[in-house]
Amino acid sequence: MNVIVRRSEVEGTLTAPPSKSMTHRVLVLSALAEGRSTIANPLTADDTEATTSVLGKLGIDLVRGEKWTVEGGEFENPMTDLHCGESGTTLRFMAAVCALVDGGCRLTGGKSLSTRPVGPLLDALNQLGVKCTSHGGFPPVTITSNGKIKGGEARIPGDISSQFVSALLAVAPLADSPVEISLTTQLESRPYVAMTMDAMRAFGVELWATPDMRRLTTPLGPYRASAVEVEGDWSSAAYVLAAGALTGSTKLRGLNQASSQADRAIIGILSRMGADVSTNGNTVRVSRSPLRGISADLSDCPDLFPVVSALCAAAEGDSTLTSLKRLRLKESDRVAAMAEGLTRMGIKVRCDSDSTRITGGAPRGAEVDPWGDHRIAMSLAVLALAAEGETKISDAGCVSKSYPGFWGDLAAIGGRLEK
């Protein structure tokens, strides 16, 4: 599907979609908990559907309704490949969960997922007594276990993916002996591990971590079934708020101001760039104002890189975004994908392995390819609202990975779109 976006004046109020990251986490913990858990306000998107599909093949019963009901506590050997779609979160969390399945599990995925690293997580699971193999550190992955994790110390780098740490934490309380996770490098995307800790706490497990999260330990014992509600997604909210900053005024409800989500940082970034930002309870409003360039370290919130790049493209002056090396290992090489898209739209971009420098200007419409990446597509669409002429975005349906309602929401606030 292609979408044409024309210069627009946006205004309106929306409710933030549910958090994708938290939906994954509470699905996994509901499956690990003994008994029946309920999940209110879950996100239905390609990535979360991949997690529910794998859990279903592992024998977990999930009933959908106004709330989702999950019967957890017992896994079955799937006797078939577990396809994780294009979801890196699914692959990593499910690799750890499969350590609790008696027998062998083979996890596969789509073309993009085959380039997402998983080797350090498998090394850590091997240290905990689980036999893991892969294709040179990439999917497909095979987990062979007697249904138990021995426990002990697992050493793992913290600067490749925080999901490695989160996946280990999720299963650690169910090991035969205590698990201590020691990071060999500084943890990046620390807020995502904090989200995992929040979710574990909701299911009755309180873990211990040093202030820098270089060492983490969990108590042994079962999770208890819980009733949880998924909060609004700051990652998806960032696109709507950025649209307001560039081309009018947008108001977004359902955003927890005290959330551990990394992408809550968008509020501070918008304010530093000069946008008119106001908050009232769980509602955030952003209105257009002249934007200025920014220097920002995105080590803790890498998913904001594409949308912040779009904001910088329309801001006055130069912007420098750093700590980007992990973005080359996402659904696409996001540094290269955004550089290509912005360049096509008339913006000067310079990149190296870990940073991007953007000279703001007057973006113009162009034909752009999001490289199959949902966050690239949405970010270029937001910039297209402020560009002269029209912008044709190919493969626009890729937004279903995290925000299936994006195009409808953009139109609802006044975006001029043509499918």
C-alpha positions, 0 to 999 in steps of 0.5 A: 500500500502506498500513501500520499501525504500533502502539506496539512494543518492538523488539530484535534484530540486523540487517545494514545494507543496501548503500549506495545512494549508493556503488552508484550511484557504482561502477556509473557508474565501472564503466561508464566504466572499460575492461574488466570490473569486479565489484561485490560487495554492490550495492543493488537498489532503485528508484533503483539500478535506474534507473541500471542501466537507463540504462546498459543503454540506453547499451550497457553490459553488466551481468550479475547474480549473487552479484556484478554484472559490468560491461563498461565503456569504450564507449557506444552512442547509445541512440536512445531516451529515457533514463528516470531514474525518480525518481532525482535521482542517476541524472539528474545522473550520467547527464547527465554520462556522456551527454557522452561519448556520440556523438550526442544523449541525452534524459533524462526521469523521473517526476513528482517528478524533474521538479521536481529542479533540474539547471540548474547542472550543465548550465551547467557542462557547457556551459562544458566544451564540451558542448551541453545544454538543459533545460526551464527548468533541470529535466528533460527534459534533452537532451545533444548531444555528439560523444562528447568533453568539451573540458575547461577550467574549470567554475564551479558553485554548491556549495550546491544539490546536491553531485551536480552536483560529483560528476557532473562529477568522474566524467567529468572524467578522460576529457576532452580537456584537464584540468578544474578545477571551481571552486565559486562558493559553499560546498560543502554535503553535502561528505561525498558528494563525498568518497564520489565521491573514494573511489570514483574512487580505487578505479578508479585516479584520484586527484584534487586538492582544496583543503581546503574543496573549493572547487577540484577538479582531476583527472588525465587518463587512463582508469579501470581496471577494479576489483573493489569491495565496497559498504559498508553504508548509514548512511542506511538504518541511521539508521532502525533505530538510531533505533528502538532509541533510541526503543523498545528496543535494536537492533544493526546489523552491516556499518557502516564506522566510517571511512566517508566517508558523510555519514549516519555523523553519526547516531551523534554525533547520537544520543549528543548526544541521550542515547541509549545508543550503543556500537560494536564493529568494524563493529557499532553498538548503540543502546538506549533512554534518555531523549532530550533536544532538540538543536540541529543544523546538517544542511548536510552530512547533509541526508538525516538531517533526517526521522529526526532530526526523529522523534527530536526529536519524542519528546525532552524539550524543544525542538530546532532543526534548521538548513540545510534549504533544499535539503530543499525540492528533494528527492523532496518538500518534506521540511521541509513533509512532516515538519511535516505528519506530526509535527503530525498526531501531536500534535507542535508544529512551527514552520518557516521557509525554512531551519530547523525547531523541534520541541517534543518531547512524547508522539506519538500515532497518526494517519493520515499521508501521506509525500508519496511520499517514502521517507525521510518514510515510514520516519521516521514509521514509527520515531516510530509505534513510540513513539506511543500508539495506531496510525499508518496510513501511506499509500503505504508502498511508496515505501520501495522507492526506497532500502530495499525490505526496510524493513518486513520488517526493522522487523517482524523486530526486533519492530515491530507492523505490519499491511499 
